[in-house]
Amino acid sequence: MTLAINVEHRQGAFDLAVDLAIGSGLTALFGPSGSGKTTLVNLVAGLIRPDKGRIAFDGEVWVDAARRFVPPHRRRIGYVFQEGRLFPHMTVRGNLHYGARFAPRGEPGETLERVVDLLRIGPLLDRRPALLSGGEKQRVAFGRALMAKPRLLLMDEPLSALDNDLKTAILPDIERMRDEAGIPILYVSHSIEEVTRLATRVIVMDGGKTVAIGRPDEVLNVVPAATGALKAGSFLHAVVTGHSPEEGLTFAESRAGPLFLRATDIPVGAHIRAFVPTSEVVLATSLPEGISTLNRLKGTVEEIGDAGNVIMVSIDCNGDRVLAEITRRSAANLGLAQGMPINLLFKTVSITAEGIYRTS
């Protein structure tokens, strides 16, 4: 099943123009606030009609701006919003049965028992929404959407209203939906933690356009900076090995060697990804002495690319791909060539607290 989107739309002063093909699994729309993620999802849902273009799912045309527009209720889409939007006068069971009213008759799909088991909401069936926590409400909202037997599931930042503990608790439920529900999921988020854990494919958006498309490990070399712009960098996979509160440090072991991070409360043994901005990486053919930089890794030059006034160097660090941005003179002085060994140095403070993401 493929969702094909080729649309242009203006909303106030904001312009969106995308040409995408989205397949099975969980596809994450990722980017800073105002990048067009929710607008795109609402176009797919039929809540907004595009100015130009075409949207089709599994060969069925939903939108041809000039000739055809299938209304939302005929698209068989499940939509989960930031808030659960449950009916307050109904029990959880009633909300689930309400979703089932929209399922096509005579078609195999999710049963109440299956959804309840998938989302671990059996103990909640006789409660009303007022007696549910935020995470419980969202799990029920997921279930109500599945009970309608949708062909496509849209999720617009479904965890944004939850605290970190509730997010951690509900992520396994979304993973099970991704793996067992058997329908494509289009998932909006600006949380790298969610995207890296959940997505089988990522579409990075900025300014109403796509910046990058691919697997998380291929394209998550951009993240929202504090300004809302997209900042280039790379992820290192590591396992937390210890803490030194008196030094303000957390220690981790990456594929390329030991990491020294700002102090965190992530437990020893947890798997993390640490984001290293390209502009913070220093390259050296030999390790200097008498330097304050704690993070000193080894790698092999994989690619050398021209990026205008600078050179972008891709380095293989035992399976992690690290990008470094250097000047042309620096590249020439180092004599960079594909396949040569290289040392990477970056300060502990180069990795911000927001740039450390627990993955398990």
C-alpha positions in Angstrom: 0.0 0.0 0.0 1.5 3.3 -1.1 0.3 6.8 -0.3 1.3 9.2 -3.1 1.3 12.9 -2.4 2.1 15.6 -4.9 0.6 18.9 -3.7 1.0 22.6 -3.4 -0.9 24.6 -0.8 -0.7 28.2 0.6 -2.0 28.9 4.0 -1.6 32.6 4.9 2.0 33.4 4.2 3.1 29.8 4.4 3.7 27.7 1.3 3.8 23.9 1.2 5.1 22.0 -1.8 5.8 18.2 -1.5 6.1 15.2 -3.8 6.3 12.0 -1.7 5.5 8.3 -1.9 4.9 6.7 1.5 4.9 2.9 2.0 4.3 0.5 4.8 5.7 0.7 8.3 5.8 3.9 10.4 6.9 7.0 8.4 7.8 10.0 10.7 7.3 13.5 9.6 10.0 15.3 11.5 11.1 18.9 11.7 10.8 22.1 13.7 7.5 23.8 14.6 6.0 25.5 11.6 7.7 23.3 9.0 4.4 22.0 7.5 4.1 18.6 9.2 0.5 19.0 10.5 -0.6 20.8 7.3 0.6 17.9 5.3 -1.2 15.4 7.5 -4.4 17.4 7.3 -4.2 17.4 3.6 -4.0 13.7 3.6 -6.9 13.4 6.1 -9.1 15.6 3.8 -9.4 18.4 6.5 -7.7 20.8 4.0 -8.1 20.8 0.3 -4.9 21.6 -1.6 -4.6 24.4 -4.1 -2.9 22.1 -6.6 -1.9 18.5 -7.0 -3.0 15.0 -6.3 -3.2 12.5 -3.4 -3.8 8.8 -4.0 -3.7 5.8 -1.7 -3.2 2.2 -3.0 -4.2 3.4 -6.5 -7.4 5.2 -5.4 -7.4 8.9 -6.1 -8.5 10.9 -3.1 -7.7 14.3 -4.4 -7.2 15.7 -7.8 -7.4 19.4 -7.2 -9.0 20.2 -10.5 -11.6 17.3 -10.6 -11.9 15.1 -7.5 -12.1 15.4 -3.7 -13.0 12.4 -1.6 -14.4 13.6 1.8 -12.6 12.5 5.0 -15.2 10.0 6.1 -14.8 8.0 2.8 -11.0 7.7 3.0 -11.0 5.1 5.8 -8.3 7.0 7.8 -7.7 6.8 11.5 -6.5 10.1 13.0 -5.0 10.4 16.5 -4.6 14.0 17.7 -2.3 15.5 20.4 -5.2 15.0 22.9 -7.2 11.8 23.0 -10.5 13.6 22.2 -12.5 10.8 23.8 -16.2 11.1 24.4 -16.5 12.0 28.1 -19.9 10.5 28.6 -18.8 7.0 27.3 -16.7 4.4 29.0 -13.5 3.2 27.4 -15.5 0.2 26.0 -18.1 2.6 24.6 -15.4 4.7 22.9 -13.9 1.6 21.3 -17.3 0.4 20.1 -18.0 3.9 18.7 -14.8 3.5 16.5 -16.1 0.1 15.3 -19.2 1.8 13.9 -17.1 3.2 11.1 -15.5 -0.2 10.1 -16.7 -1.6 6.8 -19.1 -4.5 7.3 -17.9 -8.0 6.3 -14.3 -7.1 6.3 -11.7 -8.7 8.5 -10.1 -6.3 11.0 -9.2 -5.7 14.6 -11.6 -7.2 17.2 -12.2 -5.6 20.5 -10.2 -8.3 22.3 -7.3 -7.9 19.9 -7.1 -4.1 20.4 -7.5 -4.4 24.1 -4.6 -6.9 24.3 -2.4 -4.9 21.8 -2.7 -1.7 23.8 -2.9 -3.2 27.4 -6.2 -1.4 28.2 -8.2 -4.3 29.6 -8.4 -2.9 33.2 -9.7 0.4 31.8 -12.7 -0.8 29.8 -15.4 0.3 32.4 -13.8 3.6 33.3 -14.8 7.0 31.9 -12.1 9.3 30.4 -12.2 11.6 33.4 -10.6 8.8 35.5 -7.8 8.0 33.0 -4.3 9.4 33.0 -3.0 11.2 29.9 -1.2 8.1 28.7 -4.2 5.9 29.2 -6.4 8.3 27.2 -4.0 8.2 24.3 -3.9 4.4 24.3 -7.7 4.4 24.2 -7.6 6.9 21.3 -5.2 4.6 19.5 -7.6 1.7 20.1 -10.6 3.6 18.9 -8.8 4.5 15.7 -7.9 0.9 15.1 -11.4 -0.3 15.7 -12.6 1.6 12.6 -10.4 -0.7 10.5 -8.5 2.1 8.8 -6.3 1.6 5.8 -4.0 4.4 7.0 -3.3 5.7 10.4 -2.3 9.4 11.0 -0.8 10.4 14.4 -0.2 14.1 15.0 2.3 14.4 17.9 0.3 12.0 20.0 2.8 12.1 22.9 3.4 15.8 23.0 1.1 16.5 25.9 2.6 13.7 28.1 5.5 13.9 30.5 8.7 11.9 29.9 7.6 9.0 32.1 4.3 8.6 30.3 6.0 8.9 26.9 8.4 6.1 27.9 5.5 3.9 29.0 3.5 4.4 25.8 6.3 4.0 23.2 6.1 0.2 23.3 2.4 0.4 22.5 3.1 2.4 19.3 5.9 -0.1 18.4 3.4 -2.9 18.7 0.9 -1.0 16.5 3.7 -0.5 14.0 4.7 -4.1 13.9 1.3 -5.9 14.3 -1.5 -3.7 13.1 -0.5 -4.2 9.4 -1.3 -0.6 8.2 0.9 2.3 7.2 1.3 4.9 9.9 2.2 8.6 9.2 3.5 10.0 12.5 4.2 13.7 13.1 6.8 14.6 15.7 9.6 17.0 16.5 11.1 14.6 19.1 14.2 12.9 17.9 13.8 10.4 20.7 10.4 9.3 19.3 11.5 9.3 15.7 14.7 7.3 16.2 12.9 4.6 18.2 9.7 4.3 16.2 10.3 5.2 12.6 11.1 2.8 9.8 11.4 5.8 7.5 11.8 9.6 8.2 10.8 12.6 6.1 12.6 15.7 7.4 10.6 18.9 6.7 11.5 22.6 6.9 9.8 25.6 5.5 7.1 23.6 3.8 9.5 21.4 1.8 11.3 18.1 2.4 14.9 18.3 3.4 15.7 14.6 3.6 14.0 11.2 3.2 15.3 7.8 4.3 15.9 5.5 7.2 16.5 7.2 10.5 20.2 6.3 10.5 20.5 7.8 7.0 18.8 11.1 7.5 18.8 12.1 11.1 21.9 14.3 10.7 19.7 17.3 11.1 17.9 18.4 14.2 16.0 21.5 15.3 18.3 24.0 17.0 16.9 26.3 19.7 16.1 28.9 17.0 13.9 26.4 15.2 16.4 26.2 12.3 17.8 22.8 11.2 21.3 22.1 12.4 23.7 19.6 10.8 25.3 16.9 12.8 25.6 13.2 13.5 24.5 10.6 16.0 26.9 8.3 17.9 25.4 5.1 19.4 26.7 4.4 22.9 26.0 2.6 26.2 26.1 4.6 29.5 28.9 3.1 31.6 29.0 5.5 34.6 28.7 8.9 36.2 30.9 11.3 38.0 28.7 14.0 39.7 31.7 15.8 41.2 33.1 16.3 37.7 29.7 16.9 36.1 30.2 14.0 33.6 28.5 10.9 32.3 30.6 8.2 30.7 29.5 6.1 27.8 31.1 3.6 25.4 30.5 4.2 21.7 31.3 2.0 18.8 34.3 4.3 18.1 35.5 4.6 21.7 34.7 6.2 25.1 32.5 9.3 25.3 32.6 12.0 28.0 29.1 13.7 28.2 27.5 16.3 30.3 26.1 14.8 33.5 22.8 13.1 32.9 20.4 10.9 35.0 20.3 8.2 32.4 21.0 4.9 34.2 24.1 2.8 33.6 23.5 0.2 30.9 21.0 2.3 28.9 21.6 2.7 25.2 21.8 6.3 23.9 22.4 8.3 20.8 24.5 11.5 21.2 24.2 14.3 18.7 27.5 15.9 17.6 27.2 19.1 15.5 29.4 19.0 12.4 30.9 22.3 13.2 32.2 21.0 16.6 34.2 18.1 15.2 38.0 18.7 14.8 40.0 16.3 12.6 43.6 15.4 13.2 46.0 12.9 11.6 47.6 12.4 15.1 46.4 13.1 18.6 47.7 16.3 20.0 49.0 16.5 23.6 48.2 19.1 26.2 44.6 19.7 25.0 41.4 20.0 27.1 39.2 18.1 24.7 38.1 14.9 26.3 36.4 13.2 23.4 38.9 11.6 21.1 37.7 9.0 18.7 39.2 7.1 15.7 37.6 6.6 12.3 38.2 6.2 8.6 37.5 8.8 5.9 34.5 7.6 3.9 33.5 10.5 1.7 34.8 14.0 1.0 32.1 16.4 -0.3 32.1 19.9 -1.6 29.6 22.0 0.3 30.2 25.5 -1.1 32.7 27.4 0.9 33.5 24.3 3.1 34.3 20.7 2.8 32.0 18.1 4.4 33.8 15.0 5.5 32.0 11.7 6.3 33.9 9.4 8.6 33.1 5.8 9.4 33.5 5.3 13.2 33.1 1.5 13.4 29.6 1.7 12.0 28.6 5.1 13.1 28.7 7.8 10.4 30.1 11.1 11.7 30.1 14.3 9.7 32.7 17.0 10.1 32.7 20.5 8.5 36.1 22.0 7.7 37.6 24.6 5.5 39.3 23.8 2.2 42.6 24.9 3.6 42.2 22.4 6.5 41.4 19.6 4.1 44.4 20.4 2.0 46.7 20.6 5.1 45.5 17.2 6.3 45.9 15.6 2.9 42.5 14.0 3.3 41.7 11.0 1.1 39.1 8.3 1.1 40.1 5.3 3.3 42.7 7.1 5.4 42.6 6.8 9.2 41.6 10.0 11.1 41.1 11.2 14.7 38.0 13.1 15.7 38.0 15.4 18.6 35.1 17.4 20.2 34.5 19.0 23.5 32.1 17.5 26.1 30.1 20.7 26.0 29.6 20.3 22.2 26.9 17.7 23.0 24.0 19.5 24.7 21.7 17.9 27.2 19.0 18.0 24.5 21.3 16.2 22.2 21.5 13.0 24.3 18.6 10.6 23.6 17.9 7.3 25.4 16.9 4.6 23.0 16.4 1.7 25.4 
